[in-house]
Structures are given as structure tokens and as C-alpha cells.
Amino acid sequence: MSRTREAAPAGAAGPAVHPLRAWGDALAAVAAGVVTMWIVATLGLWAAGADDLPGGAFPRVVAATVVIAVGGDVELHGDAGFIAQTDAAIDVVPLSVTLAGALAVAFVFLMALRRRAVADSREVLGRVVRVAVLWLVALLVLALVARHTFRISLGDGIAEDIGEALGAAPTVGFSAAVGPTLGFGLLWLLAVLALTFLVSRRAPLPSRLLRFQESVRPPAHAMVLLLLAYVVIGLVIGLITLITNGHPAETLAVILLGLPNLAWMGLGLGIGGSYDGHVAEGVGLPMPNSLDAVLRTPGGSDTTLDLGTLMENDGRAWLLVAVAAVLLLAAGFLAAVRSPARTKPWQHAVRMAIALGLAMLMIGLLTRISAHYGLTVIGLGDLGGGLGGEIFLRPNFLPLIGYGLLWGLVAGFLGSLLARRVRHRGAVE
């Protein structure tokens, strides 16, 4: 008797993918991420005036910016011979470049898994491994390109004259550390792919993980949309500023390099978080006027950046609280709508609190700024002083995460109550 084949259930994992097709999908995801980040970084640095750098340095600076955007390590170094010293370091993430690359990688990666509800664990692992291998190759190329050296001027006066007479030619350069760049860049990719599976309704999960989707995916999805909403609001404000103020190039550079830095910092400040920092006198840094007024203190003393200090310079800062309240309530409502009807309000509150607390931790880590540079020639000048400068901005993590947990509890509970009449009863995404 012949055996009858049963039709595969709808949404089940599909047939095995041909290896060449799988490698092609992986190459498309990696290429989409690298090209997108390269374009955004190029336009942002061009708007910032980096295309005027000497010695064909512009593409190397673009490569360094992409490396930094994915968590790589770019070291600054200086050399001025035995009569001079140079010192410089920078730690800041261009989150516009980071976000653009992450969205591109996630979108193309998901395109290969569309029309599936469940994926085979081995297939998913194989796709991740292929993308990781090609990603490491791309990072290696970027790290090798991201290196250059510049000669810097000692300025007008006796320091320049003495330096030239004694043959001192101070230089400062940068180079990507290959090992840390590959390591941290790989972690960045894995985090992006993990977050993609965590929040996207189009991402098919292995059957063993299906039981987690109704408790994890709704708040995670809501958090991602919350962060993207802040970026969109910041983009609208940035475009209005670009049209109305007198510095369109600087504004465009901020949009293309650091828009999420400012937007997500606004979320943290709006819920009650704070930062410590300062900007040294004479150091140019494109930022909103109210932020610059708080951080640029006389003598370079440290100051606290929070809602109160912002309102002392701009009374409209209270809008940060209003925007946070509205968008967090919307996020809590959305998470409740996407959850099963049996989920209790206190469960929504706890899940939203955890999600927002983790989001605040991520924002604190990604929006830190630390940069300094200095030059001294036979005692003339001071590292980090007269011929240098320093910028730093450090979040206070305990208040930032604590307020995130509190606001998440309230938003989750109220959002659950609002969603009772519109929730699809018993439905699970």
C-alpha cells in the first residue's frame, strides 16, 4: 500500500535553501548595511567640511566613522619628536550612521525569511553564520582603510618658529585597531540580528522560542517604535532648523551623524534622567543652543545637565516631559494591543518597566561623549589646555534607569487599561 504524503501546514519552515542562494542573501544583507552607512557617513562628513582634509584623507575618515558606528576601535595617536608631545582621544558613536546600517541589515536579512511563521533552527543559525563571516571580511577591509596621519600647526608666534627651527613637525593621526574592531563589530551585528528577531512580526522564530513571543515581542516592539518615533520627531525639528537658521551645513551634519544621540538624550532628560559634563572654551561643537549654554561653563568646570538646568536657558524644555508622557503612553497601549487578552495589567506594567529600563541603559551607553586633544612644545602649551580642549558627557545611570522603570510601570498599566476595548481577544501575534 502506498503511503500518502501529508501537506505541510501553513507557516511551517520551508525547504532547505540552496547554499549559493543563502550566501547571496548574506552578501546582500552585509552590502546593504555597509553601503548605507558609507553613504550616510559620507554625506554627514561632507556637510561638516571633512572633504577639505589634505592628502586624500576623506575616504579614510569615512571608513573610520563607519568603524566607530558599529562599535569598532579607532585609536588617535600623535608624534612630535623629542621636543614636543601630542595627545588625543575620542569616544563618541555617530548614531545616525549606526541606526541607518542596522535598519538596512535587518530589512534585507528579513526579506530572505518572508512568508514564514516558523523557521528551522539550523537554517536560522546557518544564515546568521554566513552573514557574520561576510561581515567580518567587510570590517577587516574598513579597518585597513581607516588610517591616516595629519601634520598640525603650532599656531602663530614663538611656538611655531621654534618648532620649525628645531625640525619638530607635530602630527596626529588615527588608525583602526583590527582585533577590537572585528570583535566589537561582530557583537554589534549579532545584537542587531537578535533584536530583529525579537521585535519584528515578519521574523520567523524557531519552534522552541515561540512560547516567549507573547511576553517579549510586544514590549520590545513598542520600545523600538518609541525610539524611532523620537528620531522622526528630531528629524522634523532638524529640517525646520536647517531651513530657518543661518547654519544649514552644520545642521545637516548633526542630522546625518548625531541625530539619534540628541533625540534619545531628550527621552532620557524628559523622564527625569541627568548627565554630567562640560565643553571647554574654544572648542566648537554643533549642538542646540540651550545644551551648549549648560555645558560650556566658564573655566571648564563640570556641570549637571538635566531638565532644570535646561529650563534655566530655554523655558520650552518642559515639552520634553510632555512628549515623553504621550509617546510612552502610546507605547504601552501598543504593547497591550499586541498581547493576548488574558494578560493582566500588572503583567503589562512589569514588562514595559523592564523594556524601558533596558532601553535607558542602552541610551546611556550609546550617548556618552568623551574627547580631548592637546599639544605642548618644549613647555609651551598644555596637553588638553591652551593648545587643546576637552569635551565629555556622562550619564548618571541609576536615575536614568530608575526613572525608566517607574515610567514603564505607569505607561504599561495605563496602556493596558486603554487597550481593553480594542484588543483582539485571545489573539497572539
C-alpha positions in Angstrom: 0.0 0.0 0.0 1.4 3.4 -0.9 1.8 6.0 1.8 0.1 9.3 1.3 2.2 12.4 1.8 0.6 15.0 4.1 0.6 18.6 3.1 2.9 20.8 5.1 1.0 23.1 7.4 0.8 26.7 6.6 3.6 28.8 8.1 5.9 25.8 8.6 9.6 26.0 7.8 10.2 25.8 4.1 12.5 23.5 2.2 16.3 23.7 2.5 17.8 26.7 0.8 20.5 26.2 -1.8 23.9 27.2 -0.4 24.6 29.7 -3.2 21.3 31.3 -2.6 21.9 31.5 1.1 25.4 33.1 0.6 23.8 35.5 -1.9 21.2 36.6 0.8 24.0 37.0 3.3 26.0 39.1 0.9 23.0 41.3 0.2 22.5 42.0 3.9 26.1 42.9 4.5 26.4 45.0 1.4 23.2 46.9 2.3 24.5 47.7 5.8 27.9 48.8 4.7 26.8 50.8 1.7 24.0 52.6 3.7 26.4 53.5 6.5 29.1 54.7 4.0 26.6 56.9 2.2 25.2 58.5 5.4 28.7 59.0 6.9 30.0 60.5 3.6 27.1 63.0 3.4 27.4 63.9 7.1 31.2 64.4 7.0 30.9 66.3 3.7 28.4 68.7 5.4 30.8 69.0 8.3 33.6 70.1 5.9 35.7 67.0 6.1 36.1 66.8 2.3 38.7 69.5 2.6 41.1 67.3 4.6 44.5 67.1 2.9 46.3 64.1 1.5 43.2 62.2 0.3 42.1 61.6 3.9 38.3 62.0 3.3 37.5 58.3 2.4 39.7 57.1 5.2 37.8 59.3 7.7 34.6 58.0 6.3 35.8 54.4 6.9 36.8 55.3 10.4 33.4 56.8 11.0 31.7 53.6 9.9 34.1 51.5 12.1 33.2 53.6 15.1 29.5 53.4 14.2 29.5 49.6 14.6 31.5 49.6 17.9 35.0 49.3 16.4 38.0 50.9 18.0 39.8 53.8 16.2 42.8 55.0 18.1 44.2 58.5 17.8 48.0 59.0 18.0 50.5 61.8 17.8 54.2 62.3 17.2 56.2 65.4 17.5 59.7 64.2 18.2 61.7 64.6 21.4 60.8 68.3 21.9 57.1 68.1 21.7 54.1 65.9 22.8 50.7 65.4 21.3 47.8 63.7 22.9 44.3 63.0 21.7 41.4 60.6 22.2 37.7 60.4 21.2 34.8 58.2 22.3 31.5 59.1 20.6 29.2 57.0 18.5 27.7 58.6 15.3 24.2 57.0 15.9 22.7 58.3 12.7 25.2 56.1 10.8 24.6 53.2 13.3 20.9 53.3 13.0 20.9 53.5 9.2 23.1 50.5 9.0 21.1 48.5 11.5 17.9 49.1 9.7 19.4 48.2 6.3 20.9 44.9 7.6 17.7 43.9 9.4 15.4 44.7 6.4 17.4 42.8 3.9 18.0 39.9 6.3 14.3 39.5 6.9 13.5 39.7 3.2 15.0 36.2 2.8 12.7 34.8 5.5 9.5 36.3 4.4 6.2 34.3 4.2 7.2 32.1 7.1 5.9 31.8 10.6 8.3 29.2 12.0 11.9 28.7 10.9 14.2 25.8 11.4 16.8 26.4 14.0 19.7 25.1 11.8 18.6 27.3 8.9 18.5 30.4 11.0 21.9 29.6 12.6 23.3 29.0 9.1 22.1 32.3 7.8 23.5 34.2 10.8 26.9 32.5 10.4 27.1 33.3 6.7 26.2 37.0 7.4 28.8 37.1 10.2 31.6 35.7 8.1 31.0 38.2 5.3 30.6 41.0 7.9 34.0 40.2 9.3 35.5 40.4 5.9 33.9 43.8 5.3 35.1 45.0 8.7 38.6 43.9 8.0 38.7 46.0 4.8 37.2 49.0 6.6 39.8 48.7 9.4 42.7 48.6 7.0 41.4 51.6 5.1 40.6 53.6 8.3 44.1 55.0 9.0 45.8 58.3 8.2 48.2 60.9 9.6 48.0 64.7 9.5 50.5 67.4 10.3 49.2 70.0 12.7 50.2 73.6 13.0 51.6 75.0 16.2 49.8 78.3 15.6 51.2 81.7 15.1 54.1 83.0 17.2 57.1 81.7 19.0 55.9 78.1 19.3 55.7 77.7 15.5 59.0 79.4 15.0 60.9 77.3 17.5 59.2 74.1 16.2 60.3 74.8 12.6 63.8 75.8 13.6 64.3 72.5 15.6 62.6 70.3 13.0 59.6 69.5 15.1 56.7 68.6 12.9 53.8 67.6 15.2 51.5 65.1 13.7 48.2 63.5 14.7 46.6 60.5 13.1 44.2 57.7 13.5 44.1 54.0 12.9 41.5 51.3 13.5 42.6 48.5 15.8 41.8 45.4 13.8 41.3 43.0 16.6 38.9 45.0 18.7 37.1 46.3 15.6 36.4 42.7 14.4 35.3 41.6 17.9 33.1 44.5 18.8 31.8 44.8 15.2 30.7 41.1 15.3 28.9 41.7 18.6 27.2 44.7 17.0 25.9 42.5 14.2 24.7 39.7 16.5 22.9 42.3 18.6 21.2 43.8 15.5 20.1 40.3 14.3 18.9 39.3 17.8 16.9 42.5 18.1 15.5 41.9 14.7 14.1 38.5 15.7 12.9 40.0 19.0 10.8 42.8 17.6 9.7 42.0 14.1 6.4 40.3 13.3 8.0 39.1 10.0 10.8 37.3 11.7 10.0 33.6 12.0 11.1 32.1 15.3 12.3 28.6 15.8 9.6 26.5 17.4 11.4 26.3 20.7 11.2 30.1 21.1 7.6 30.5 20.2 6.5 30.4 23.8 8.4 33.7 24.5 6.9 35.7 21.7 3.7 36.8 23.5 5.6 38.1 26.6 8.7 39.6 25.0 7.8 40.8 21.5 5.1 43.3 22.3 7.1 45.4 24.7 10.3 45.1 22.7 8.4 46.1 19.5 6.9 49.1 21.4 10.4 50.2 22.6 11.8 50.1 19.1 8.9 52.2 17.7 9.3 54.6 20.6 13.0 55.2 19.8 12.2 55.5 16.1 9.4 58.0 16.9 11.9 60.2 18.8 14.3 60.1 15.8 11.4 61.1 13.4 10.5 64.0 15.7 14.1 65.0 15.9 14.4 64.8 12.1 11.4 67.1 11.7 12.9 69.6 14.1 16.2 69.3 12.4 14.8 70.0 9.0 12.9 73.1 10.3 16.1 74.3 11.9 18.1 73.7 8.7 15.6 75.9 6.8 15.3 78.7 9.3 18.7 79.1 10.9 21.9 80.5 9.4 24.0 77.4 9.5 22.5 74.8 7.2 25.7 72.8 6.7 26.3 72.3 10.5 22.6 71.3 11.0 22.8 68.8 8.2 26.0 67.3 9.6 24.3 66.9 13.0 21.3 65.2 11.3 23.4 62.8 9.3 25.8 61.9 12.1 24.3 62.5 15.5 20.5 62.9 15.3 19.6 59.9 17.5 22.2 61.0 20.0 20.3 64.2 20.7 16.8 62.7 20.2 17.4 59.8 22.6 19.1 62.0 25.1 15.9 64.1 25.0 13.9 61.0 26.0 16.2 60.4 29.0 16.1 64.0 30.1 12.3 64.1 29.6 11.7 61.2 32.1 14.0 62.8 34.7 17.5 61.5 33.8 20.6 63.6 34.0 24.2 63.9 32.6 27.4 65.3 33.9 29.8 67.0 31.5 31.3 70.1 30.1 32.7 71.6 26.9 35.9 73.5 27.1 36.1 77.1 25.9 37.2 77.5 22.3 36.0 74.0 21.3 33.5 74.1 18.5 30.7 71.6 18.8 27.4 71.8 16.9 24.6 71.3 19.3 21.3 73.1 20.3 21.9 76.5 21.9 20.3 75.5 25.2 22.5 72.4 25.5 25.6 74.4 24.7 24.8 77.1 27.2 24.5 74.5 30.0 27.7 72.6 29.2 30.0 75.4 28.2 30.7 76.8 31.7 33.4 79.4 32.4 36.7 77.8 33.3 35.6 74.4 32.0 34.1 73.3 35.3 31.8 70.3 35.3 28.0 70.9 35.3 24.9 68.8 35.5 22.6 68.6 32.5 19.0 67.9 33.4 15.6 69.3 32.9 16.1 72.0 35.4 19.3 73.4 34.0 17.8 73.2 30.5 14.8 75.2 31.6 17.0 77.9 33.0 18.2 78.6 29.5 15.1 77.7 27.5 11.6 77.5 29.0 10.4 75.2 26.3 12.4 72.3 27.8 9.2 71.2 29.6 8.0 69.9 26.3 10.4 67.0 26.7 8.2 65.8 29.6 5.0 66.2 27.6 6.4 64.4 24.6 7.8 61.5 26.8 4.4 61.1 28.5 2.4 61.0 25.3 4.8 58.6 23.4 5.3 56.3 26.4 1.5 56.0 26.9 1.2 55.2 23.2 3.9 52.6 23.5 2.2 51.0 26.5 -1.1 50.9 24.6 0.6 49.4 21.5 2.3 46.7 23.6 -1.1 45.8 25.2 -2.9 45.6 21.9 -0.3 43.2 20.5 -0.5 41.0 23.6 -3.1 38.2 24.4 -6.3 39.4 26.0 -5.6 37.2 29.1 -2.5 39.3 30.0 -3.2 41.2 33.2 -2.5 44.9 33.6 0.2 44.4 36.2 2.0 42.0 33.8 2.0 44.7 31.1 3.3 47.2 33.6 6.2 44.9 34.7 7.1 44.0 31.1 7.1 47.7 30.0 9.2 48.7 33.0 11.8 46.1 32.1 11.8 47.1 28.5 12.1 50.8 29.2 14.8 50.2 31.8 16.9 48.3 29.4 16.3 51.0 26.7 17.5 53.7 29.1 20.6 51.6 29.8 21.3 51.3 26.1 20.7 55.1 25.6 23.1 55.9 28.4 25.8 53.7 27.0 25.4 55.0 23.4 25.1 58.7 24.1 28.3 59.1 26.1 30.8 61.6 24.8 34.5 61.8 25.7 37.0 63.6 23.6 40.2 65.6 24.3 43.2 66.8 22.4 46.4 68.7 23.3 49.8 69.8 22.2 52.8 71.1 24.0 56.2 72.2 22.5 59.2 72.5 25.0 56.8 73.5 27.7 54.8 76.0 25.6 51.2 74.9 25.6 49.4 72.4 27.7 48.1 69.0 26.9 44.3 69.5 27.0 44.9 73.1 27.8 45.8 76.2 25.9 46.5 74.4 22.6 43.9 71.7 23.2 40.5 71.1 24.7 38.2 68.6 26.2 34.6 67.5 25.9 32.8 64.9 28.0 29.2 63.9 28.7 28.5 61.1 31.1 25.0 59.8 32.0 24.0 59.2 35.6 22.9 55.6 35.1 21.0 55.0 38.4 18.5 57.9 38.0 18.2 57.2 34.2 17.3 53.5 34.7 15.3 54.1 37.8 13.0 56.7 36.1 12.8 54.3 33.2 11.5 51.6 35.4 9.0 53.9 37.0 7.7 55.4 33.8 7.5 52.0 32.2 5.3 50.7 35.1 2.9 53.6 34.7 2.8 53.5 30.9 2.3 49.7 30.8 -0.5 49.8 33.4 -2.4 52.7 31.8 -1.8 51.4 28.3 -3.3 48.0 29.3 -6.4 49.7 30.6 -6.8 51.8 27.5 -6.4 48.7 25.2 -9.2 46.6 26.9 -11.9 47.6 24.4 -9.8 47.4 21.2 -7.7 44.3 21.9 -8.3 41.3 19.7 -9.5 38.8 22.3 -7.2 35.8 22.6 -5.1 36.8 19.6 -1.4 36.2 19.7 0.9 37.7 17.1 
